[in-house]
Amino acid sequence: MTQPRTGVLGAGAWGTALAQMLASDGRDVLLWARESDLVEEINTQHRNTPFLPSAVLSDNIRATGDLAEMAELDMLLVVTPAQHLGSVLGEMPAHPLDLVLCSKGIERGTGRLMNEVAKAIAPDSAIAVLSGPTFAHEVADGLPTAVTLACGGKEAQWQRLAPQIARKNFRPYYTTDVAGAEVGGSVKNVLAIACGVVEGLGMGQNARAALIARGYAEMLRFGEELGAERETLAGLCGLGDLVLTCNSTSSRNFSLGKALGEGRTAEELMADRKTVAEGAHTAPVLAELARDKGIAMPIVFAVERLLEGDPVDEVVSALLARPLRAENPPQD
């Protein structure tokens, strides 16, 4: 039986790591990169030095800059930066049967989740979301990883996709809760910036643990408003991803927050960064949606202020001065 033809759209660190994982059992994988010099490096040297310099890439990975070639595949893992997902899909002449969205964020200007963006552009494709606690370099190295694979098409879609994605050390778990998978992946990036600030200010482990717990409460409030299930957000793509991202400088978002806490400005940090800290783009959109929906998200609002340039000490003092209240107030 012929294996489905699989590709990865986006050759950043995460996209390259996923391509490496998919090729680990000898299958051929097509990897799209916009930069022609990166396509050449991957094909001739089997390296991606700008984004994943630690990995020697499998011979089964071939890079291309041709979106028409990607459109001919059976399944695409879409790993472009969240704010460019719509434009890249819009440039494709057609779309495969299965699009698995691996980008984490909320679209600026529209407030749409990635699955909503993809459905509008590729209405005939089956949309799934892959999310969970993953550092790219560990996945590329073949270290054990578990993720959530959210399939809006339910059981039949899962049965089709799971064998294409699962590998010896890469284990997907099934859910139909696409909104939950997206919310977890988006909100945790913003909270990771806040945890990085705590680290940069030297506020200690007690403060970080409290921030993770209270941030998780914000994630639950926002997720439930968008129809996400608590069980999903308590799993790999919510709490699991939150714990990972909020505790390591391997996280781009945590590193951004740490630098803010150490006194650098958001403007200079964003100008310097070659790789994308998605939480910096998601924070203002998330904060706006929360205000519009009347959802209390004080940590998210604080990150928004920091990214706008407000002094760190002033923002942190305002958070600590909030009125005392019950930890879990009754729902209205």
VEXFIRO-289324 format. One record per residue: residue in one letter; x, y, z of N, C-alpha, C in turn. Coordinates in steps of 0.2 Angstrom, whole numbers, padded with zeros to 4 digits, always signed. Example, Ala and Ser with C-alpha at 12.3 -4.5 7.8 and 13.67 -1.06 7.14 Angstrom:
BEGIN
A+0066-0028+0039+0062-0022+0039+0066-0016+0039
S+0064-0011+0035+0068-0005+0036+0064+0000+0039
***
This chain:
BEGIN
M+0004-0006+0000+0000+0000+0000+0004+0006+0000
T+0003+0011-0004+0007+0017-0005+0006+0022+0001
Q+0011+0024+0004+0010+0029+0010+0008+0036+0007
P+0004+0039+0011+0001+0046+0009+0008+0050+0009
R+0007+0055+0004+0013+0060+0003+0012+0065+0008
T+0017+0067+0012+0017+0071+0017+0022+0077+0017
G+0020+0083+0019+0024+0088+0019+0023+0093+0025
V+0028+0097+0026+0028+0102+0031+0029+0109+0028
L+0024+0113+0030+0024+0120+0027+0027+0125+0032
G+0033+0127+0031+0037+0131+0036+0043+0128+0038
A+0049+0131+0037+0055+0128+0039+0059+0131+0045
G+0055+0134+0049+0058+0137+0055+0060+0131+0060
A+0062+0132+0066+0064+0127+0070+0059+0122+0071
W+0053+0123+0073+0047+0119+0074+0046+0115+0068
G+0045+0118+0062+0043+0115+0056+0049+0110+0054
T+0055+0112+0055+0061+0107+0053+0061+0101+0058
A+0060+0102+0064+0059+0097+0069+0054+0092+0067
L+0048+0094+0065+0043+0090+0063+0044+0086+0057
A+0048+0089+0052+0050+0086+0046+0055+0080+0048
Q+0059+0082+0053+0064+0077+0055+0061+0071+0058
M+0056+0072+0063+0052+0067+0066+0048+0063+0061
L+0045+0066+0056+0041+0062+0051+0046+0057+0047
A+0052+0060+0046+0057+0056+0042+0060+0051+0046
S+0059+0050+0052+0063+0046+0056+0062+0038+0055
D+0056+0037+0052+0055+0030+0050+0056+0028+0043
G+0060+0033+0039+0062+0031+0032+0057+0034+0027
R+0051+0037+0029+0047+0040+0024+0050+0047+0021
D+0048+0048+0015+0050+0054+0012+0045+0060+0014
V+0049+0066+0016+0045+0072+0018+0047+0078+0014
L+0042+0082+0012+0044+0088+0008+0043+0094+0013
L+0048+0098+0013+0048+0104+0018+0049+0110+0014
W+0044+0115+0015+0043+0121+0011+0047+0126+0015
A+0051+0130+0012+0054+0136+0015+0054+0142+0010
R+0052+0148+0012+0052+0153+0007+0059+0156+0005
E+0064+0155+0009+0071+0157+0007+0074+0152+0003
S+0076+0154-0003+0080+0150-0008+0086+0147-0005
D+0090+0151-0001+0096+0149+0001+0095+0144+0006
L+0090+0144+0010+0088+0139+0015+0086+0132+0012
V+0082+0133+0006+0081+0127+0002+0087+0123+0000
E+0092+0127-0003+0098+0124-0005+0102+0121+0001
E+0102+0124+0006+0106+0122+0012+0103+0115+0014
I+0097+0115+0015+0094+0109+0017+0095+0103+0012
N+0094+0104+0006+0095+0099+0001+0102+0097-0001
T+0107+0102+0000+0114+0100-0001+0118+0098+0005
Q+0116+0101+0011+0120+0100+0017+0116+0096+0022
H+0110+0096+0021+0106+0093+0026+0106+0096+0033
R+0106+0103+0033+0107+0107+0039+0102+0113+0038
N+0099+0115+0044+0096+0122+0044+0099+0126+0049
T+0104+0129+0047+0108+0133+0052+0105+0139+0055
P+0101+0142+0051+0097+0148+0054+0093+0147+0060
F+0089+0141+0059+0083+0140+0064+0084+0134+0068
L+0088+0128+0066+0089+0122+0070+0096+0120+0069
P+0101+0124+0071+0108+0122+0069+0110+0116+0073
S+0107+0113+0078+0110+0107+0081+0108+0101+0077
A+0104+0101+0072+0101+0095+0069+0105+0093+0063
V+0107+0087+0062+0108+0085+0055+0102+0081+0052
L+0100+0084+0047+0093+0082+0044+0094+0075+0040
S+0088+0072+0040+0088+0065+0037+0088+0066+0029
D+0091+0061+0026+0091+0062+0019+0085+0061+0015
N+0080+0059+0019+0073+0058+0017+0069+0065+0017
I+0072+0070+0019+0069+0077+0019+0071+0080+0013
R+0067+0083+0009+0068+0087+0003+0065+0094+0004
A+0069+0099+0002+0066+0106+0003+0064+0108-0004
T+0059+0113-0004+0056+0116-0010+0054+0123-0008
G+0054+0128-0013+0051+0134-0012+0045+0135-0016
D+0042+0129-0019+0036+0129-0023+0030+0127-0020
L+0026+0132-0019+0019+0130-0015+0015+0126-0019
A+0015+0126-0026+0011+0122-0030+0013+0115-0029
E+0020+0113-0028+0022+0107-0026+0019+0104-0020
M+0019+0109-0015+0016+0107-0008+0008+0105-0009
A+0005+0109-0014-0002+0108-0014-0004+0101-0017
E+0001+0097-0020+0000+0091-0023+0000+0085-0018
L+0002+0087-0012+0003+0081-0007-0004+0079-0004
D-0004+0074+0000-0010+0072+0004-0011+0075+0010
M-0006+0077+0014-0006+0080+0020-0001+0085+0021
L-0003+0090+0024+0002+0096+0026+0002+0097+0033
L+0008+0097+0037+0008+0100+0043+0010+0108+0042
V+0006+0112+0044+0006+0119+0043+0010+0123+0049
V+0016+0125+0048+0020+0127+0054+0023+0134+0052
T+0019+0138+0048+0021+0145+0047+0020+0149+0053
P+0023+0155+0054+0021+0159+0060+0014+0161+0060
A+0010+0161+0065+0003+0162+0066+0001+0168+0062
Q+0004+0173+0062+0002+0179+0058+0003+0179+0051
H+0006+0174+0048+0007+0173+0041+0004+0167+0038
L+0000+0163+0043-0003+0157+0041-0008+0158+0035
G-0012+0163+0036-0017+0165+0031-0014+0167+0024
S-0009+0171+0024-0006+0173+0018-0003+0167+0014
V+0001+0163+0018+0004+0157+0015-0001+0153+0012
L-0006+0151+0015-0011+0146+0013-0015+0150+0007
G-0016+0156+0007-0019+0160+0002-0015+0160-0005
E-0008+0159-0004-0004+0159-0010-0004+0152-0014
M-0006+0147-0010-0006+0140-0013-0012+0140-0019
P-0010+0137-0024-0015+0136-0030-0021+0131-0028
A-0019+0126-0023-0024+0122-0021-0022+0119-0014
H-0026+0115-0011-0025+0113-0004-0026+0105-0003
P-0021+0102+0000-0022+0095+0001-0028+0093+0005
L-0030+0087+0005-0036+0084+0009-0035+0086+0016
D-0029+0085+0019-0028+0086+0026-0023+0092+0028
L-0025+0096+0032-0021+0102+0034-0021+0101+0042
V-0015+0100+0044-0014+0099+0052-0010+0106+0054
L-0014+0110+0058-0011+0116+0060-0007+0116+0066
C+0000+0118+0066+0004+0117+0071+0007+0124+0073
S+0004+0129+0071+0005+0136+0073+0001+0138+0079
K+0004+0142+0083+0000+0144+0089-0001+0151+0090
G-0007+0153+0090-0008+0161+0090-0015+0162+0088
I-0016+0169+0088-0023+0172+0086-0022+0177+0081
E-0025+0177+0076-0024+0182+0070-0025+0189+0072
R-0020+0194+0071-0021+0201+0072-0027+0203+0068
G-0030+0208+0070-0035+0212+0066-0042+0208+0066
T-0042+0201+0066-0048+0198+0066-0050+0194+0072
G-0045+0192+0076-0046+0189+0082-0048+0181+0081
R-0047+0179+0075-0048+0172+0073-0043+0167+0075
L-0045+0161+0078-0040+0156+0079-0038+0153+0072
M-0032+0149+0072-0029+0147+0066-0034+0142+0062
N-0038+0138+0066-0042+0134+0062-0048+0138+0058
E-0050+0144+0061-0055+0148+0058-0052+0151+0051
V-0045+0153+0052-0042+0156+0046-0041+0151+0041
A-0039+0145+0043-0038+0140+0038-0044+0138+0034
K-0050+0137+0038-0056+0135+0035-0059+0140+0030
A-0058+0147+0031-0060+0152+0027-0056+0151+0020
I-0050+0149+0020-0046+0149+0014-0046+0142+0011
A-0046+0137+0015-0046+0130+0012-0052+0127+0014
P-0058+0129+0012-0065+0126+0014-0065+0118+0013
D-0062+0116+0008-0063+0109+0006-0058+0104+0009
S-0053+0107+0013-0048+0103+0017-0051+0101+0024
A-0049+0095+0026-0051+0093+0033-0045+0096+0038
I-0048+0100+0043-0043+0104+0047-0042+0100+0054
A-0036+0099+0056-0034+0097+0062-0029+0101+0066
V-0028+0101+0072-0024+0105+0076-0019+0101+0080
L-0013+0102+0079-0008+0098+0083-0005+0103+0088
S-0005+0101+0095-0002+0106+0100+0000+0102+0106
G+0004+0104+0110+0007+0101+0116+0013+0103+0118
P+0016+0100+0123+0022+0102+0126+0028+0100+0122
T+0031+0104+0118+0036+0102+0113+0041+0108+0112
F+0048+0106+0113+0053+0110+0111+0056+0107+0105
A+0057+0111+0100+0059+0109+0093+0065+0104+0094
H+0071+0106+0097+0077+0103+0097+0076+0096+0100
E+0072+0095+0105+0070+0088+0108+0067+0084+0103
V+0062+0086+0099+0058+0082+0094+0063+0080+0089
A+0067+0085+0087+0072+0083+0081+0077+0078+0084
D+0079+0078+0090+0083+0073+0093+0080+0066+0094
G+0074+0066+0093+0070+0060+0094+0069+0058+0101
L+0068+0063+0106+0067+0062+0113+0059+0061+0113
P+0057+0057+0118+0050+0055+0119+0045+0062+0120
T+0040+0062+0116+0036+0068+0116+0029+0065+0115
A+0024+0069+0119+0017+0067+0118+0013+0074+0116
V+0008+0073+0112+0005+0079+0109-0003+0078+0109
T-0007+0083+0108-0014+0083+0107-0015+0083+0099
L-0019+0079+0096-0021+0080+0090-0028+0081+0090
A-0031+0087+0088-0038+0089+0089-0041+0088+0082
C-0045+0084+0081-0048+0083+0074-0056+0085+0074
G-0057+0090+0071-0064+0092+0070-0069+0087+0067
G-0065+0083+0062-0069+0078+0058-0070+0072+0062
K-0068+0072+0068-0069+0066+0073-0065+0060+0071
E-0069+0054+0072-0065+0048+0072-0062+0046+0066
A-0066+0047+0060-0063+0045+0054-0057+0049+0052
Q-0057+0056+0054-0051+0060+0052-0045+0057+0057
W-0046+0056+0063-0041+0054+0068-0038+0047+0065
Q-0042+0042+0063-0040+0036+0060-0035+0037+0054
R-0037+0042+0050-0033+0043+0044-0026+0047+0046
L-0026+0051+0051-0020+0055+0052-0016+0052+0057
A-0018+0049+0062-0014+0046+0067-0008+0042+0065
P-0009+0037+0060-0004+0033+0058+0001+0037+0054
Q-0001+0043+0051+0004+0047+0047+0008+0051+0051
I+0006+0053+0058+0010+0057+0062+0013+0053+0068
A+0010+0048+0070+0014+0045+0076+0020+0041+0074
R+0025+0042+0078+0031+0038+0077+0033+0035+0084
K+0039+0031+0084+0041+0028+0090+0041+0032+0096
N+0044+0038+0095+0045+0043+0101+0041+0049+0100
F+0035+0049+0096+0031+0055+0095+0024+0052+0096
R+0020+0053+0101+0014+0050+0102+0008+0055+0102
P+0004+0055+0098-0002+0059+0098-0008+0056+0102
Y-0012+0061+0105-0018+0059+0109-0024+0062+0106
Y-0029+0059+0105-0035+0061+0101-0040+0065+0105
T-0042+0071+0102-0048+0075+0105-0052+0078+0099
T-0058+0079+0100-0062+0083+0095-0062+0090+0097
D-0059+0092+0102-0060+0099+0105-0054+0103+0101
V-0056+0106+0095-0051+0110+0092-0050+0117+0095
A-0055+0119+0098-0055+0126+0101-0050+0125+0107
G-0051+0120+0111-0047+0119+0117-0039+0118+0115
A-0038+0115+0110-0031+0114+0108-0028+0121+0106
E-0032+0125+0102-0029+0131+0100-0029+0136+0106
V-0034+0136+0110-0033+0141+0116-0027+0140+0120
G-0026+0133+0122-0021+0132+0126-0014+0134+0123
G-0013+0132+0116-0007+0134+0113-0006+0142+0113
S-0011+0145+0112-0010+0153+0111-0009+0156+0118
V-0013+0155+0123-0013+0158+0129-0006+0157+0133
K-0004+0150+0132+0002+0149+0136+0008+0153+0134
N+0008+0155+0127+0014+0159+0125+0014+0166+0128
V+0008+0169+0130+0008+0175+0133+0010+0174+0140
L+0008+0169+0144+0009+0168+0151+0017+0166+0151
A+0020+0163+0146+0027+0162+0147+0031+0168+0147
I+0029+0173+0143+0032+0180+0144+0032+0182+0151
A+0026+0182+0154+0026+0184+0161+0030+0180+0166
C+0031+0174+0165+0035+0170+0169+0042+0171+0168
G+0044+0173+0162+0051+0175+0160+0052+0182+0164
V+0048+0186+0164+0048+0193+0168+0050+0191+0175
V+0046+0187+0178+0047+0185+0185+0055+0182+0186
E+0057+0178+0181+0064+0176+0181+0069+0182+0181
G+0068+0186+0176+0072+0192+0175+0073+0196+0181
L+0067+0197+0184+0067+0201+0190+0070+0198+0196
G+0071+0191+0196+0074+0188+0202+0068+0187+0207
M+0062+0186+0205+0057+0186+0210+0056+0179+0214
G+0059+0174+0211+0059+0167+0215+0054+0162+0212
Q+0055+0156+0214+0051+0151+0212+0044+0151+0215
N+0043+0154+0221+0036+0154+0223+0032+0159+0219
A+0034+0164+0216+0031+0169+0212+0029+0166+0205
R+0034+0162+0203+0033+0159+0196+0027+0153+0197
A+0027+0149+0202+0022+0144+0203+0015+0148+0204
A+0015+0153+0207+0009+0157+0208+0006+0159+0201
L+0011+0162+0198+0009+0165+0191+0007+0159+0186
I+0010+0154+0186+0007+0148+0182+0000+0146+0184
A-0001+0145+0191-0007+0143+0193-0013+0148+0191
R-0011+0155+0193-0016+0160+0191-0017+0161+0183
G-0012+0160+0180-0012+0160+0173-0016+0155+0170
Y-0016+0149+0173-0020+0143+0170-0027+0145+0171
A-0029+0148+0177-0036+0150+0178-0038+0155+0173
E-0034+0159+0171-0036+0164+0165-0037+0160+0159
M-0032+0155+0157-0033+0151+0151-0040+0147+0152
L-0042+0145+0157-0048+0141+0158-0054+0146+0157
R-0054+0152+0160-0059+0157+0159-0060+0159+0151
F-0055+0160+0148-0055+0162+0141-0057+0156+0137
G-0054+0150+0138-0056+0144+0134-0063+0142+0134
E-0066+0143+0140-0073+0141+0141-0078+0146+0138
E-0076+0152+0137-0080+0157+0134-0080+0155+0126
L-0074+0152+0124-0074+0151+0117-0076+0143+0115
G-0079+0140+0120-0082+0133+0119-0077+0128+0120
A-0071+0129+0123-0066+0124+0125-0068+0120+0131
E-0066+0114+0131-0067+0109+0137-0062+0110+0142
R-0064+0110+0148-0059+0110+0154-0054+0104+0153
E-0057+0098+0152-0053+0092+0151-0047+0093+0146
T-0048+0096+0141-0043+0098+0136-0038+0102+0138
L-0040+0108+0142-0035+0113+0144-0031+0110+0150
A-0034+0105+0153-0030+0101+0159-0025+0096+0156
G-0025+0095+0150-0021+0090+0147-0014+0093+0144
L-0012+0089+0139-0006+0091+0136-0005+0098+0132
C-0011+0100+0129-0010+0106+0125-0012+0112+0129
G-0014+0111+0135-0015+0116+0140-0010+0117+0145
L-0012+0113+0151-0008+0113+0157-0001+0111+0155
G+0000+0105+0151+0006+0102+0150+0011+0107+0146
D+0008+0110+0141+0012+0115+0137+0014+0121+0141
L+0009+0123+0145+0010+0129+0150+0016+0128+0154
V+0016+0122+0158+0022+0121+0162+0028+0120+0159
L+0029+0117+0153+0035+0117+0149+0037+0124+0147
T+0033+0128+0144+0035+0134+0141+0037+0140+0147
C+0034+0139+0153+0035+0144+0158+0041+0142+0162
N+0045+0137+0160+0050+0135+0165+0057+0134+0161
S+0058+0137+0155+0064+0136+0152+0066+0141+0147
T+0072+0143+0147+0075+0148+0142+0075+0145+0135
S+0073+0138+0134+0073+0135+0128+0066+0138+0124
S+0062+0141+0128+0056+0144+0126+0057+0151+0124
R+0056+0153+0117+0057+0160+0115+0053+0165+0119
N+0047+0163+0121+0043+0168+0124+0045+0169+0131
F+0048+0164+0135+0051+0164+0141+0057+0169+0141
S+0061+0168+0136+0067+0171+0135+0066+0179+0134
L+0060+0180+0130+0059+0187+0129+0057+0190+0135
G+0052+0187+0139+0050+0190+0146+0056+0191+0151
K+0061+0186+0151+0067+0187+0155+0071+0193+0153
A+0072+0194+0147+0075+0200+0145+0071+0206+0147
L+0065+0206+0146+0061+0212+0149+0062+0213+0156
G+0062+0208+0160+0063+0208+0167+0070+0211+0169
E+0075+0210+0164+0081+0212+0166+0083+0219+0163
G+0077+0222+0161+0078+0229+0159+0078+0231+0152
R+0078+0226+0147+0078+0228+0140+0071+0230+0138
T+0070+0234+0133+0064+0236+0130+0061+0231+0125
A+0054+0231+0125+0051+0227+0120+0053+0229+0113
E+0054+0235+0112+0055+0237+0105+0062+0235+0103
E+0067+0235+0107+0074+0233+0105+0074+0225+0104
L+0070+0222+0109+0070+0214+0109+0067+0212+0102
M+0061+0215+0100+0058+0212+0095+0062+0214+0088
A+0065+0219+0088+0069+0221+0082+0075+0216+0082
D+0078+0213+0087+0084+0209+0087+0082+0202+0085
R+0076+0200+0086+0074+0193+0086+0073+0190+0079
K+0077+0185+0077+0077+0182+0071+0071+0177+0071
T+0070+0173+0076+0065+0169+0077+0059+0172+0081
V+0053+0170+0080+0047+0173+0082+0045+0171+0089
A+0044+0176+0093+0040+0174+0100+0033+0176+0099
E+0029+0170+0097+0022+0171+0096+0018+0175+0101
G+0020+0174+0107+0016+0177+0113+0016+0185+0112
A+0021+0188+0109+0022+0195+0108+0016+0197+0104
H+0015+0193+0098+0010+0195+0094+0003+0193+0096
T+0002+0188+0100-0004+0186+0103-0007+0190+0108
A-0002+0193+0113-0004+0196+0119-0009+0202+0117
P-0008+0207+0113-0013+0212+0112-0020+0210+0109
V-0019+0205+0105-0026+0202+0102-0030+0198+0107
L-0026+0194+0111-0029+0191+0117-0032+0196+0122
A-0029+0201+0124-0031+0206+0128-0037+0209+0126
E-0037+0211+0119-0043+0214+0116-0049+0210+0117
L-0048+0204+0115-0054+0199+0115-0057+0198+0122
A-0052+0198+0127-0054+0197+0134-0058+0203+0136
R-0056+0209+0134-0060+0215+0137-0067+0215+0133
D-0067+0213+0127-0073+0213+0123-0078+0208+0126
K-0076+0203+0129-0080+0197+0131-0081+0198+0139
G-0078+0203+0142-0078+0204+0149-0075+0198+0153
I-0069+0196+0151-0066+0190+0154-0060+0193+0158
A-0059+0192+0164-0054+0194+0168-0047+0190+0167
M-0042+0194+0164-0036+0191+0163-0030+0196+0164
P-0030+0197+0171-0025+0202+0173-0018+0201+0171
I-0016+0195+0171-0009+0193+0169-0008+0195+0161
V-0013+0193+0157-0012+0194+0150-0012+0202+0149
F-0016+0206+0153-0016+0213+0152-0010+0216+0154
A-0007+0213+0159+0000+0215+0161+0005+0214+0156
V+0005+0209+0153+0010+0207+0147+0009+0212+0142
E+0002+0213+0140+0001+0218+0135+0004+0225+0137
R+0004+0227+0143+0006+0234+0145+0014+0234+0144
L+0017+0228+0146+0024+0228+0146+0027+0228+0138
L+0023+0225+0134+0025+0225+0127+0024+0232+0124
E+0019+0236+0127+0018+0243+0125+0023+0248+0127
G+0028+0245+0132+0033+0249+0134+0032+0252+0141
D+0027+0250+0145+0026+0252+0152+0032+0249+0156
P+0034+0253+0161+0039+0251+0166+0038+0244+0169
V+0042+0240+0169+0041+0233+0172+0039+0234+0180
D+0043+0238+0184+0041+0238+0191+0034+0241+0192
E+0032+0245+0188+0025+0248+0188+0020+0243+0187
V+0021+0239+0182+0016+0234+0180+0016+0229+0185
V+0021+0226+0187+0021+0221+0193+0018+0224+0199
S+0020+0230+0201+0016+0233+0207+0009+0233+0206
A+0006+0235+0200-0001+0235+0199-0004+0228+0200
L+0000+0223+0197-0003+0216+0198-0003+0214+0205
L+0002+0215+0209+0002+0213+0216-0003+0217+0221
A-0005+0223+0218-0010+0227+0222-0017+0226+0221
R-0018+0221+0217-0025+0220+0215-0029+0218+0221
P-0036+0219+0222-0040+0218+0228-0039+0210+0229
L-0040+0209+0236-0040+0202+0238-0047+0199+0236
R-0047+0192+0235-0053+0189+0233-0052+0181+0234
A-0058+0178+0232-0058+0171+0233-0054+0168+0227
E-0050+0162+0228-0046+0159+0223-0051+0157+0217
N-0056+0154+0218-0061+0151+0213-0068+0154+0215
P-0069+0160+0213-0076+0163+0214-0081+0159+0210
P-0087+0159+0213-0093+0155+0209-0094+0158+0203
Q-0096+0154+0198-0098+0156+0191-0105+0159+0191
D-0105+0165+0187-0112+0168+0186-0117+0164+0183
***
